[in-house]
Amino acid sequence: MYPILFSFGRLNVYSHGLMMAIGAIAGGLVIFYLAKRKNLETNFVLDLCVYTLLAGIIGSRILYVVLYFNQFQNFREVFFIWYGGLVSYGGIAGGFLFAYLYLKAKKQSILKWFDIGIIGLLIGWAFGRVGCLLNGDSFGLISQSKIAIWGRIPTQVFESMWVIIAATLCYMGLGFKEKRQLPDGIIFISGLGLYALGRFVIDFYRDEPTIIWFLKGSQVGSLIIFILAILAILYLIKKNISTKLETRRPDGSF
């Protein structure tokens, strides 16, 4: 493990923080590129990405503190995020909640932005999980297999690979959405569902205690999000079909 990559005197460069920064830049560039392609306003993309990132970090840290408050010896340690300790779902909730409020204030099409935002998020998340590996965070089970890294199953690498796959599928889905005239928001929800599905499977190999039957806490959350995503997708599709039928003219045309 390499929690500190290198130092300049007393200044340490932490692997987790560096990979999060690289991920934020990569994800922001993806969002900017897609926004331009979709003819969305781009003059506020930098502010949107920076503030959303900060909101996501705050949200992920708050949820971690709530779930693992017994790990902290004093209140100051709550703010030591460079040692790791972030919960992904808290970050997703905090980031997209702020993005919703920000885009609403800017009078933007929120769901159109969310459809491209989920792709940028997943790309950035891949880098963040590499940071978790270097930091020794989000441990996998102890293993002597050939795929083990530092004696543990590298679940962080698996998740990083999965979110890249999910981001690719979402990117391909943007074109399919336009071709089939699917409703805005369906790519965003699909991305969340794909992420939750991957986390559910991968977390079987994470070194965490089970809380319900054979499931771990994060798996319960992933399962709930995946089911809600499926229901939301079905609702959007049904609503989209109903809207098309309502606008159909008597001669069968639209």
N, C-alpha and C positions, 0 to 999 in steps of 0.2 A: 504494500500500500504506500501511496505517496501523497499524504494529505497536504504537505508543503512541497511544491515543485522546486522552488529556489528562493533565495533570499538576497536582498540588497541591504547589507548591514543588519539593522533591527527590523527591516520591513520584509515580511513574509508574503509570498505569492501562493495562495491556497488553491489547490487543484479544483476543488468544488466550485469556488467562486469564479475562477478563470473559465471553466467550461460552461458555467451558467452565462457568463458574459458573452462568450463565443456563440452560444446557442441563441441568446437574445438578439445578437447582431444578425445571425443567419435567418432566424425566424422573421425579424423585422424586414429584411431585404426581400424575403419571399412574399410577405404581405404587401409591401410596396409594389413589387412587380405585378402581382395579381390584381391589385387595385387599379393600376394603370391599364391592364388588359381589359378589365371590366368597366372601364370609364368612370371609376369612382374618384372622388376628390382625394388628392394625395398631399395637400399642403399641410395637413395636421398629422400625418402618419407617424412622424418621429415622436411627437408629444403623446399620441395615442399608445404607441408601443412602450415608451419609457414608463409612463404612469400606470399602464396596465401591468407591466412587469413588476413594478413596485407593489401594486395592489395584490398581485399573485403571490409574491414572496411573503407579504404580511399575512395573507389568508392562509398560506401553507404553514407558516410558523405558528399562527394562532391555533390551528387545528392540531399541530404536533404537540404544542404545550398542553392543550386540553386532554389529549389522549395519553400523553406520557409525562404528566406533571410530576410524577414521583421520581423522575430522573434528575430533576434540578435541585441542587443543594441550596441555592439562593436565587433571589429575583434577578440579579444581574445576568445570570447564565441564560435567561430567556432570550437575551439579545445577541448571544454568541452564535449567530447562524453560520459563521465560517467553519464551525466544527461539524456542520451537517445538522439534520433534524428538520426536515420539511416534509409535509404530507401532500402528495400530488393533488388529491381531490380538493383540499382546502385552497391550493393555488389556482386551480381551474375555476372554482366558485368565486374566489376573490377577484381574479383577473377579469372574468367575463361579466361579473356584476358591475365593476367599474367601467368596463368598455360599454356596457349597456347604457349606463347613465351618461357617459361622455358622448356617445354617438347620438343619444336622444337629445342632449343639449345642442348638438351640432345639426340636428334635424336631418340625420342621415338614415339610410335604409339599414336598420340594425341587422336584420337577418342576412342581407347581402354581405355585410362586413363579417358577420359571424361565420359565413360559409368559407370565406378565404382566411379568416383568423384562425380557424381550427387547424388549417394546414400549416401555417406559420408556427403555431403552438407545438404541433407534433414534431416539426423539424427541430425546433429549439429544444424540445424535451429529450430528443435523442442525445444531444451533446450533454445535457444536464445529467443524464443517467451514466454517461462515461465519467463525469465528475464524481458521481456517487461511488463508482467502482474504485477510482483512484483514492477517494477519501476513506474507503472502508465502510461506507454507509449502505443501508438496505442489503444486509448480508443474505447470501444464499446458504443452503444447508451444507454442513461439513461433508466433504466427499474426497475420495482418493482416485476418482475417475480422471481420464485424460483431459476432459474439458474443464476440470477444476482450475481455478486461479487462486493462488495463495491458500489452497486447501479447501476452497468453497466453490459451490456451483455459481457461476457468474450470472445471476439473474439480472443484474444491471445491464449486461451486454445483450441478453435476450430481449429485454424490454426496449433497449435502444434500437435493435434491429426491427422489432415489431412496430414501433411507432413510425419508423421510416416507411415500412410497408403500408401502414395505415394512411400516412400522409400521401403516398403515391396513389393509393386507391381513391382518396378524397380528391386529389388533383384530377384524376381521370374522370371522377364523378361530376366535376364541374361541367365538362363538355357534354356528358350524358344528360345532365340536368337541363342544359339549354336546349339540346336536341329534342328532348321529350317534354319540354316545358313543365318541368317539375317545380314545385313551390320553393321559394326561398327558405332557408333554414334546414333543408333536408340533408345537405352535406355536413353542416355543423353537428346535427344530431347523429348522423351516421358515423362521423369521426369520433364522437364521444362513445358511441356504442362499440366501435372497433377497439378503442383504447381499453374500455372496460372489459371486453372479451379477452384481450391479450393479458391484461393484468390478472384476471381471474385464473387463467391457466398457469401463467408464470409464477404466481404467488404460492402455488403448491410446493415450489422449491425454495421459497424464502424461509429464513430461520425466524419464524414468528409463532407464538402460541395459538392454538385453535380456540375458538370461543363458542361456536355452535356446531355440534357434530364434528365433522372433519374440516370445517371451514375456518379460516382465519378472519380477523376483523376486516382487513382490506378486501377480502374476497366477498364478504357479505355486502360491502358497499359497491363493489364492482358488479355483483349480480343484480342489485337493485337498479343501478344506473343502466345496465344493459337491457333489463326488462322495460324500464321506462322509455329508453331510446326506441325500442321496437314498437311500443305502443304509440309513441309520438310520431314515428315515421308512418305508421298505418293511418293515424289521424290526419296527418298532412296530405297523404295521398288521397284519402277519402274526401277530404275537404276540397282538394284540387279538382277531382272528378266532378263533384257536385257543382262547383263553380262553373266548370266548362259546360255542364248540362244546362245550367240555368241561363247561360249566355247563348246557347244554341238557338238558331232561328228556326221557324216552322219548316223551312225547306231542307233542314238538316245541316246547314252551314253555320259558321260562327259569325 
